Amino acid sequence: MERQAERAYDIVLFGATGFTGGLAAEYLARNAPQGCRWAVAGRSRVKLEALRERLGLPELPLLVADSADAKALGEVAGSARVVVTTVGPYLEHGEPLVAACAAAGTDYVDLTGEPEFVDLMYARHHATAVASGARMLHACGFDSVPHDLGALYTVTELARRQGKLDGPVAVQGFVRAGGTISGGTLASALLAFSRPRQMGRAASARRAVEERPAGRKVGGRMSGPRWSKDAHAWVVPMPTIDPQVVLRSAAALPEYGPDFSYGHYAAVKRLPIMVGGLLGVVGVALGAQVPPVRRGITRLRPSGAGPDAATRAKSWFTVRFVGESGGVRIHTEVSGGDPGYGETAKMLVETALCLAHDELPETAGQLTTAAACGTALIDRLVAAGIRFRVLDAPPTAAPGR
Ligand SMILES: NC(=O)c1ccc[n+]([C@@H]2O[C@H](COP(=O)([O-])OP(=O)(O)OC[C@H]3O[C@@H](n4cnc5c(N)ncnc54)[C@H](OP(=O)(O)O)[C@@H]3O)[C@@H](O)[C@H]2O)c1
């Protein structure tokens, strides 16, 4: 805190002119506490002025910076206690800002779901951030907050029932969601799909430098597609960034017990939907390998476009968890509205507000939301309308919609 006491702003939101950035700016305008000093940043002054007018905040400070301009990003990082960025794809635009925040001791929050980017940033900037005291939080939207904090919530509830977790702890998460995606999400997903070899190399670079938890076991445990009684649905393993994030939290926090495993699944009601979904993902992944096909798919939804308010209002998500340890088995659930945008803007901004204003454990370097913010962020999200609850009995029916 001391190193940042003189900063002009508590929070700077970079990418505020984009689709998700605009929703995050609206959320901040409605929910920033009295006295919170915040500003918006982007590459176009004209677009920032239009945003300021839309928000009805004529005094809102504007910072102009391009994602490739290290000097301008250094000034953004030096002006803020927390920088939030929605400028993606992060593999294309993200690293200079990570470097600037790590060097300046500025807390950093983003929305990336790109594993290669997160691993590269760990290998290249984690040590600098540890030295400067910067807290670097990636994946602070639907990827991966409900999964990360839901697993923490489940483990906390297991420990409450058992006293202490001193044996193996197994958690599984089952994700159901309804909604559509934005141009920025489509471009980022296609870019990530097109780089499987680079993703593998970045994961190896990370493994070479990352310490493992001493005296504790933490690992993934996924089974194949199947009918799950726990989820009351067909489930298929989901090798996204989410299980990686959950396992990083488990590695960082002894509260997850001496031997923690996690499995992460997409859940659907009907078998044909599961088969169709799998074929669709394989088709997009194959198409992403061919640059003209990738460009063609990207053009279907350009940057700045996303679901309208009526579509977002009908969108929803539910993540059910099953936690087991020492013969105790519990079911928990995290749920909310539009996962990709409405709730993502909420999760992103509440993470930034939590870093800026809450009493948190002393941490630094690349961190997960569970490790940096823990239950303080769960409390914020609950207050903001995202539900965390323990289910008394195993679910026997799929959620309403
Ligand atoms: N974790 C999650 O669950 C989650 C959810 C939603 C989105 N996301 C991710 O968030 C990112 C943004 O998505 P989106 O749909 O909001 O994208 P978008 O609408 O395309 O917005 C992109 C933003 O980046 C800015 N930008 C592009 N190039 C720039 C540059 N050279 N310098 C400075 N700014 C630049 C754009 O500025 P202009 O307005 O000037 O073009 C715009 O503000 C994507 O990577 C997406 O995958 C993640």
The ligand as a Gaussian input file, in Angstrom:
#p B3LYP/6-31G(d) Opt

LIG

0 1
 N      -12.737000     -14.294000     -18.694000
 C      -13.922000     -14.216000     -19.289000
 O      -14.828000     -14.913000     -18.904000
 C      -14.127000     -13.234000     -20.410000
 C      -15.409000     -12.724000     -20.650000
 C      -15.552000     -11.753000     -21.624000
 C      -14.448000     -11.333000     -22.370000
 N      -13.229000     -11.890000     -22.124000
 C      -12.043000     -11.458000     -22.888000
 O      -11.960000     -10.037000     -22.818000
 C      -11.338000      -9.556000     -23.991000
 C      -12.180000      -8.405000     -24.548000
 O      -13.369000      -8.906000     -25.105000
 P      -14.392000      -7.883000     -25.783000
 O      -15.453000      -8.669000     -26.410000
 O      -14.750000      -6.812000     -24.814000
 O      -13.452000      -7.260000     -26.931000
 P      -13.659000      -5.983000     -27.817000
 O      -15.052000      -5.481000     -27.763000
 O      -13.077000      -6.328000     -29.148000
 O      -12.748000      -4.873000     -27.094000
 C      -11.368000      -4.870000     -27.242000
 C      -10.807000      -3.610000     -26.602000
 O       -9.396000      -3.604000     -26.851000
 C       -9.052000      -2.333000     -27.374000
 N       -7.862000      -2.415000     -28.214000
 C       -7.669000      -3.168000     -29.333000
 N       -6.443000      -2.915000     -29.837000
 C       -5.859000      -1.998000     -29.012000
 C       -4.607000      -1.356000     -28.989000
 N       -3.690000      -1.568000     -29.942000
 N       -4.346000      -0.484000     -27.985000
 C       -5.275000      -0.233000     -27.012000
 N       -6.488000      -0.815000     -26.996000
 C       -6.774000      -1.680000     -27.972000
 C      -10.252000      -1.899000     -28.184000
 O      -10.181000      -0.513000     -28.403000
 P      -11.079000       0.226000     -29.532000
 O      -12.434000       0.386000     -28.894000
 O      -10.353000       1.510000     -29.745000
 O      -11.111000      -0.663000     -30.738000
 C      -11.351000      -2.305000     -27.223000
 O      -11.471000      -1.343000     -26.193000
 C      -11.174000     -10.755000     -24.923000
 O       -9.842000     -11.228000     -24.859000
 C      -12.129000     -11.782000     -24.357000
 O      -11.735000     -13.107000     -24.621000
 C      -13.058000     -12.825000     -21.174000

